[in-house]
Amino acid sequence: MASMEARKDDDELTADELRELWAILSEDERVENFLGLPPEDAEDLFTGLAPLEQGELLLAIPVGQRRIWMRTLAPDDAADLLQEIEGDTKEELIKLLDEPTRREVRALMAYAEDDAGGLMSPRFARVRPDMQVDEAIRYLQKQARERLEAIYYAYVLDSEQRLLGVCSFRELFAAAPARLVRDVMQTEPVTVREEMDQEAVALMMKRHGFLALPVVDADDHMKGIVTLDDIVDVVDEEATEDVQKFGGMEALENPYMQTSFGAMIRKRAGWLAILFVGEMFTATAMARYEHEIAKAVVLAVFVPLIISSGGNSGSQASTLIIRAMALGEVKLRDWWRIVQRELAAGLTLGLVLAVVGAIRVSVWEAVFHTYGAPYRLIALTVATSLVGVVTVGTLCGSMLPLMLKRVGLDPASASAPFVATLVDVSGLLIYFTAAKFILRGTLL
Amino acid sequence: MASMEARKDDDELTADELRELWAILSEDERVENFLGLPPEDAEDLFTGLAPLEQGELLLAIPVGQRRIWMRTLAPDDAADLLQEIEGDTKEELIKLLDEPTRREVRALMAYAEDDAGGLMSPRFARVRPDMQVDEAIRYLQKQARERLEAIYYAYVLDSEQRLLGVCSFRELFAAAPARLVRDVMQTEPVTVREEMDQEAVALMMKRHGFLALPVVDADDHMKGIVTLDDIVDVVDEEATEDVQKFGGMEALENPYMQTSFGAMIRKRAGWLAILFVGEMFTATAMARYEHEIAKAVVLAVFVPLIISSGGNSGSQASTLIIRAMALGEVKLRDWWRIVQRELAAGLTLGLVLAVVGAIRVSVWEAVFHTYGAPYRLIALTVATSLVGVVTVGTLCGSMLPLMLKRVGLDPASASAPFVATLVDVSGLLIYFTAAKFILRGTLL
């Protein structure tokens, strides 16, 4: 708020301030401040906005100024922007591009947004295998002057645009001028297919540590490059999706502050209701034990503690496994090793909590005499249940993501609700069964 | 498992298979297969391993072979590897490097791992402002042949190594050969300071979309560059840490499969015990209402449902805010807008669940006559409590991360336990208070 007031004093925002405040400014304020920036700052700001923000801005500025901003964008960024825009306006904006770019952009828009094809840039540096190194460098200089975005690698193509090899720019630069490109290039380059999912592309790029990967079709024709800066966005996007799904909601498509209230409620209410209906089984389970609770009301006192312990251990285990799967550290075929590990972990963690719990019941009893004579038996019931509940929670939490993945569902989105319901209901069954055995003849 | 058996048949793993299976192979199997790879594949595999994995491999292969592998690594990667290694062996490995690299590596090891200085590479392309463009390109070619890792940008330094400006390689390449570097370069380049936290560096790099950022000291002396591929690792690392902390545990330092059982239990047991002790307040709260439960056992039946609904809505809200803060979408100063938004969201979501809950109690009653005569009042109690609990859960969930950040704590690690305890205990208070008002004179 302080910066907002400062703004009114001298009535001008710097580019950095404008970027900071973008989300909370009105459309008019955005346009006014944007048009007031020095051209270089404005370009920096514009290209740094998310595609949706760029689209909104473009539709808000005077029609006559749209052309230069559309032409500022690289073809893949233009395609991303256009994908955010509905209806007739989309065609109008496409018409602002020059003819070759328009063709590139239309080709890119045909790909699904999450595919390698939807991420790639069609502008890459190309050389021929029979060029000399010095000739190749001159040819690259010419490409750099024309329409190349950035130089990462030079791709060696045959006359039918099939990818033969790759030279890093450094290799080309360091090679003797008279050598042939085909003798300098790396053959059998790592490639991705147009229809490969962006998450898989990100894993490949991280594994190999390249700045860019060539995108090819089924016949090895080179279609474009996916660059590391696109992948950084993908990594962020996928992590956010996983985190939000794990938090028990549908992933938002836009940043929190840019998501409309209605859209946010829809994304949140759905899962919350599903979770709620699932949790209703706890009421069914509790109803089965009404008789026991009526006899020993003290049993009800520990219900929230027991089920939350199961839930917490389940959520630890499923977070671990979901994240490890997302990073490719854990595969489906590792399931048996995970079972062994998590079974041991569950028992150990359950014992730790049981000891803490037993101490708690005993200390309370010594000080307040809350539970009356059979407090030792109540402590035993709580302790036994904790070991069972935490073990079941840990096992369910670690196995459900793997099972969901096995049947083709997204482990991140479906695990939390299933784990919660399963663990809460089975926690109640374990607790009251333990109570029946241990307290029979005393409290029950 | 299938691939393990296939391996025994033909007794050789390809580089890709080896990378896939790395985590589950024994040390002997790793060494044997690694040494059996063609040199180029082996190098690709080695540089793609995590620093810890590289260190373990290096210590497992014959002493005579260590030198070439140490020398394969760029100085920043060598420093990362050495930071994973304890005691005397560290010095032995440093001695394997050539003298200039050894100096670079020692300088890098002095930085904290999470700082810009700990991430940066000291090998960057430098030019002088008074060179001609063609001269600068020839000078860069010389640097490329020597010890440069990759060419991203050419940094323009004065005679005291102070950073004056930056040329993208493409700009230099496209400029007329006779122009001076100082006329082509961008002045006032975006820089990061050596001691800047890696998360802040990642945010800056993503915002500006550069492939590399120059690292400078307090007097603008250039120290190195942080490149985008280091940032991809940072983004992954930070997301994993946030996810694991959010799942209610300490972040693991290594991948799941490479973490020892003992280390994993320690990371998990601590928070689980803290959560457990926090949740004990639910038992205290429940004990206060033993009298009411004894009179109307049916009240106990809905306890798990009520508190889990509060917990779920709290966890949605805190996931959203924590992730939005991590991505820089939401700042502390936005707190009032968030309160308004989440208050409205909480009430709406609570009403949705209340309707679902009321329908459930009514349908059950119509079919099974579970709750007896005052079922309408019980439905009203549950519905009222749900609106209260979900609203409180949503508000606590969204505000606690902001408050923790405000007092300098990590919102990701501390929110989950605080939210859970606060929401569960306040949920019980809301539920039993509602019951006392609504059921007075009938069940209570």
Interface residues (C-beta under 8 A of the other chain):
Chain A: M1 A2 S3 R19 E20 A23 I24 D44 T47 G48 L140 Q141 A144 R145 L148 E149 A150 I151 S168 F169 R170 F173 A174 M205 K206 R207 H208 G209 L211 L228 D229 I231 V232 D233 V235 D236 A239 T240 D242 V243 Q244 F246 G247 G248 M249 L252 P255 Y256 M257 F261 M264 I265 R268 A269 W271 L272 A273 L275 F276 V277 E279 M280 T282 A283 M286 A287 E290 I293 A294 V297 V298 A300 V301 F302 V303 P304 L305 I307 S308 S309 G311 N312 S313 S315 Q316 S318 T319 L320 I321 I322 R323 A324 L327 E329 V330 K331 R333 D334 R337 R341 A344 A345 T348 L349 V352 L353 V356 G357 R360 T370 V390 A420 D424 L428
Chain B: M1 A2 S3 R19 E20 A23 I24 D44 T47 G48 L140 Q141 A144 R145 L148 E149 A150 I151 S168 F169 R170 F173 A174 M205 K206 R207 H208 G209 L211 L228 D229 I231 V232 D233 V235 D236 A239 T240 D242 V243 Q244 F246 G247 G248 M249 L252 P255 Y256 M257 F261 M264 I265 R268 A269 W271 L272 A273 L275 F276 V277 E279 M280 T282 A283 M286 A287 E290 I293 A294 V297 V298 A300 V301 F302 V303 P304 L305 I307 S308 S309 G311 N312 S313 S315 Q316 S318 T319 L320 I321 I322 R323 A324 L327 E329 V330 K331 R333 D334 R337 R341 A344 A345 T348 L349 V352 L353 V356 G357 R360 T370 V390 A420 D424 L428
